Amino acid sequence: MERLNLNQLLTLRIMLEERNLSRAADKLFLTQSAISKQLSQLRSYFNDPLLIREGNVYWLSVKAEMLLPKLQRILSDIDSLTETSEFRPHDCRRQFRFASTDYVAQFIFPAIAKRLTYEAPLVDVAYELMKPEWMGQLGKLHLDFVCLSNPTLSENVHSVPLGGDRSVCVMADNHPLAAVDSLTLDGLLDYPFVLINSGGDKDRFFDGLLEAQKLSRRVALEVPFFSASFEIVAGGDFLLIVSEHVAIKAQQRYAVTYRPLPMPTHNNCYQLCWHAIHHKDEAHAWMRNLIAEEISGALASPYN
């Protein structure tokens, strides 16, 4: 016998604990001959008698006395590999890394932080501005969650839908188009646009529709942040295309309003994504459910 397997370790532990081959056989659901054969193999492996019979009593050899507590620890450790302790958010000490846009950081994440204060006060979160190329590197980067609209899911990436809405046109409260009941394409193209150039596809669909009609718009300013774009739009004649739930939040804090676009609406489908390395993690599952609840609740048309 070149090496021991798990069944032989278990058999040896039971034999040494019971100090009786018949009782050990019964406990292991083995025949007397089968357990005697295993004892013979174990004696050969350890080069020791292990159990020494004297009348109706078995004595443990000195080596067997030394082996028994080691066997008990080893097998207990093996059993513990499949044990799971009950997850308690309030006791969880962990940092999660979450990537999305500055819009989520500004308008939605404060609600997530508030819930964590009460439900999981020892949990820390590192928030990062999402870069589209990160979607294919979630496992390598060890990002716990990313939130994007219409993401292209790579291999081993899981996701949950958060909701959907349409794209709309944001303008200043005193913008000439704010007084118009229905926007027209020609009317939109009379004004310069602000483009948000980070965190995913915001309004590429609009340029595609224009190109199909051999038209184009003037993008006067490109900025990486939603907050900067709202400030710019509120202070001039610029236009901005964003999702409707973003526009709803923006008009609560900035001097802006919004109108439906005069063309087929682009559907934004938001998803919370994570890599398969985190999928079975109980703490991760609890945290992603919390994030999904808050983001879904903030969308204009959350999924049921």
N, C-alpha and C positions, 0 to 999 in steps of 0.2 A: 504494500500500500504506500504509494509515493506521497500522497497528501490527504489530509482530512477534508471531508465535505461537511456541510451544515448539518445534515441528518446524523452523521456520526458524532458530531459534537453534542447534539441534543441527546442522542442515545447515551453517550458517556456521562453527561450531566445527570440524567435520570437514574442511571445505574448507581452512580456514586451517592446520589441523594437517598435513594431507596435502600441501598445496601442489600438488595435482594433481587435476583434475576427474574424470579417469577412475577413479583410485583412490578418490576420495570417493564417486563414484556406486556403485562396487562395494560399498563399506563400508556404504552406506545403502540398498542394494538398489533404486537408482533408475536410470532410463535416462539416457544422456548428454544427451538433449534436456531431460529434466525438471530435471536439476541445472543445466544452462546457463540454463534459464528462471528458476530460483530465484536464481542468481547475478545475473542481470539485475535482478530485483526488489530484491535486497539492495543492489546498487550504487545503485539509484534511492533507496532508503530512506535510506542513509547519505551519499548524494551523494559517492561515492568509488569508485574502481575496485576497491579491496580486493585483488584478485589481478591481477597484471600479467604477461601472458605474454611471454616472450622466448625464441624458439626452442622447445625442449622443456621449458623451466623456467618456473615461476611464482614471481614475487616478491610478497611482501606489501607493501602500501602502508604508510605510516607509521601511518595510522588503523587498519589491520588489525593491525599489531603491537601497538597499544594495546588493541584490542578482544579479542584472543585470550586473555590471562590473565583478563580480566573474564568472558568467556564460560565459561571453564573453571571459575571459582569459582561463577558463577551456576548452571550445570548440575550441578555437584557438590553444591551446597546443595539443589537440587531433588531430586536422587537420594537425599540423606540424609533427606528427609522420610519415606520409607517404611522406613528402616533401624531396626531395633530391637536394642538392646544386651541381652546376657544379664543377666537380673535376678539379683542376688546379695543375698539377705536380710542377710547379715553386713555388707554395705557400704551398705545403705539408710539414708539420713538423711531422716527424714520424721516428721511428727506425724499420728496418726490420732485422730479424735474418735468415741468410742463411747458410746452411751446405753442404759442399761437400769436395772434396779432396784438398790437397795442390797443386795439378796440376792446378785445376781451379783457386785457389787463386793466383798462380804465373803467369799463362799464359793467363787466360781469364778475371779474375776479374778486372785487371787494365783498360780494355776497358769499363767495366760496370761502374767503378768509374769515368772515364772520362766523360761518357755520363751523369751521375748524376750531375756532376759539372755544366754542362750547362743546363740540362733539369729539374733537381729537386735539387737545391743546398742545401735545408734545410733537405733533407732526409739523415738519418744515417743508416749504415749497420753494424751489428755485425756478423762477419764471423767465423764459427766454423768448425773444422775438423769433418767430418761425421763419425758416428759410425753405423754400419749396424743395430744394435738392436733399433736404434731410429725410424726406419720406422714404427714400431707398436705403437709409442708413440707421434706422431706428434701433436695431440691435447693437450695432457698433457704437453708436453714440450714447446708448443707455438712457435715452429719453423715455420717461414713463408714459407720457401722453402727448399727443399733438392734436390740435383742432384746426380743421381746414374745411373749406367748401369745395365740393366736387373733387376730392383727392384721387389720384391714381394709386391704388393699393398695390404694393409690391408683395412678393412672396413672404409668407410668415407674418403678415400684418393683419391684425383683427380690427374690427371697427364696430361702432354702434351709431345708427342714425340719430341725429339730434333734432332735426326739423328742417323746414324748407321755406323759402319765401321768394319774392321776385326782386328784380333790380329796379331802382327808381332814380330820378334825377333830383339832386339836392341843390338848393340855391339860397341866397340870402333872403331874409324876410322882405326886404325892400327891392328885390330884384325885379326888373320889368316883367319877367316870365311868371313871377309869383302871382300876378293879377290875372293871368290867362287861365281860362277854364280847362282847355285842352292844349297840350303842347303839340307842336308840329316839328318834323325833322328839320325843315328849313329854319324854323325859329331857334332850335337848339344850336345849329351850326353858325349862327350869328355871334355866338359868344365863345370865349376861351374856356378850356377845361383844365381842371386839376386832376392829375393821375397819381394814385397811390401805387408805388412801385415795389412794395414788399409784402410778404405774407400770403402770397397766392394770387390766383387769377381774379381780378376785381371786375374789369370791364372789357376784356379782350373781345367778348362776343359783340360788343357795340361797334368796335372797329371792323369786325368781320362783316356785319350787316352793312356798314357804310361802304366797305370795299366792294361788296356785291353790287352796289348801286353806283359804283365809280365815284364815290364821295369820300371826303375825309374831314376830320375835325382838327382844330388847332389845340394841341396840348401845350398850354403856356407854362405850366409848372408841374414838376414831378417831385413828390415828397415821399418819405418812407413811412410816415405816421398818419393815422386817422385824425388824431387830435390837431396836428398842424393843418391838415386839409380843411377841417371844419373852421378853424380860425381864418384861413385864407378866404374861404367861400363866404363866411359871414361878413367880411369886410370889403367885398368887391362884387364884380359882375361875373365871377367865375362859376362854372357848373361842375358838379361832381356826381359820378354814378356809383352808387353803393347799394347794398342789400337793404330791403325795406326796414328790417328790424334795427339796422344800424342808423338809418335816417330817423326813425322814431325816437331813439335814444338821443341822437344829436340835437334834435330840435327842442329837447328838454333842457339842454345846457348851453346851446349856442343860438344866436339870432339867425336861424336858418329854418327853412321849410322844405317840402319835397312834393313832387308831382309824378304821376305815372309816366312812363316813357311811351312815345307814340308809335310803338312797333311791338311785334311779338316779344313777350317778356322772357328774359333769361331766368331759368329756374336755378336757384342756389340750394344745393343739398349739403347740409353740414354734417360732418362726422367727427366723432372722437376716435382716434386711432392709437393702437399700441402694438408692440412687437410680441410675438409668441413667447418670448422668454419670460414675460410677465403674466401670461394669460391665466395660469393656475394659482397665482399668488393671491391669497385671501385678502391681505392688506391692500394690495393693488386693486383688486376687484371692488372693495369697499370705497376706495378713493375715486375710482373712475365712475362709479355710480353716483357719488355725490356731485362730481363735476358735471356729469351728463344731466342730472336733474336741474342744476342751476342754469346751464346753458340752454337746455330745452325750454325752460320757463321764460327765458329772456327773448326767445325768438318770436317773431310775429305770428307764425303759423306752426307751432310745434306738432310733431307727430304724436298720435295717440299711442 
